[in-house]
Amino acid sequence: MSSVVNIHENAGGFVIAAGAILGACAGLLWTAQGSLMLAYPTEDQKGKSIGIFWAIFNLGGVVGAAVSLARNFDSEVCFTPFFVYVPLIHPVVARQENRGEHRLVS
């Protein structure tokens, strides 16, 4: 969102409003995710369920950083274009389309 301010000088209010909306919606989604994550496993499997979730969640950051590092290792400009991440997103979307669903699952 900060790149919007670099392109459009009078977009500061938009960036703040968009950040507030994003934060409120993310809070609701994290709350729902936590409720579901604790509702399905039995009492003795809740810790394992949380551990698996955090491992998968943090693996996304590790893979993203590894892609960026590999792309920029010998580069003098530190920039990774969006099309580099498309191959990482595509299998998730394609898997859902095979089931007849057209939504992105994270």
N, C-alpha and C positions, 0 to 999 in steps of 0.2 A: 504494500500500500504506500510505502514511502516514495516509491518511484512515481506515483501519481502526483505527489507534491513537486517532484523535480520537473515533471512535464507541464503541469498546470499549477501556476503559482497560487491561485485562490482556492485550492482544494483542501485546505487544512481542516475545515469543519467536516467535510465529507470523510476524511481519514479518521477523525476522532469518532464520528457517529458510526462508521463502519466497524471500527475496532470495538466499540461498546456493544453493538449488535452481535458481532462475532463472539465476543467474550460471554455474553448472556446465553447465546445458543450453545456454545461449547460447554458451558457449565451444566446446562440441561442434559446434553448428550452424555457427559461424563457421569452425571448422577444416574441416568438410566442404565448406562453400561455397568456401573458398579452394582446397581440393584440386581440386574440380570446375572451378573457374574457370581453373586452370592446366593441367588435364589435357586439355581439349578443343581449345583453339587451338594452332596450330603455334607453333614457337619465335619466329618473327618477328612473330606477332600477339598475344603474351601481354600486352605493354604496352597495346595498344589495348583488349584485353578488360578489363583491370583499370581502365583509364580510363573506359570505358563503364559498367562496374558502379558505380564511385564517383560518376559523374555522375547516374545514375538513383537511387542510394541517397540522395545528398544532396538531390536534387530533392524527395524525399518530405518532408524537413524544411522545405524552402523553401515548398512548397505548404501544409503544415500551419500554418506560421507566418503565411503570407499570409491563410489563412482566419481564423485567430484575430485577426489585426490588423484585417481588414475587419469582422469581427463586433463587435469591441470598440473601434473607432476613436472613436466618439462616446459610448461607454458609460461610466458612472461605476463600474460593477462589472466587474472583470476576470474573466470566466468564460465558457467556451465549452462548452456541453453536448455530450454524445456524439452526439446526433442530427444535429449539424452535419457530422460526419465520415462519417456513413453514406453519403451520396451519393458520397463519394470511394472508399469501400471496395466498394460494390455492384457497379460494373462489373467488378472483378477477380473477384469471386465468381460473377457471372453468366456471365462468359466461360468459367470452368471448368465451370459447370453445363451449358453448351451442348455441351461435349465429353463429357459423361457423368461427369465427375469432380466431386466435391463437397468440395473442399478450398480453403483460402485460399492464394494464391500471392503472395509479396511480392517 
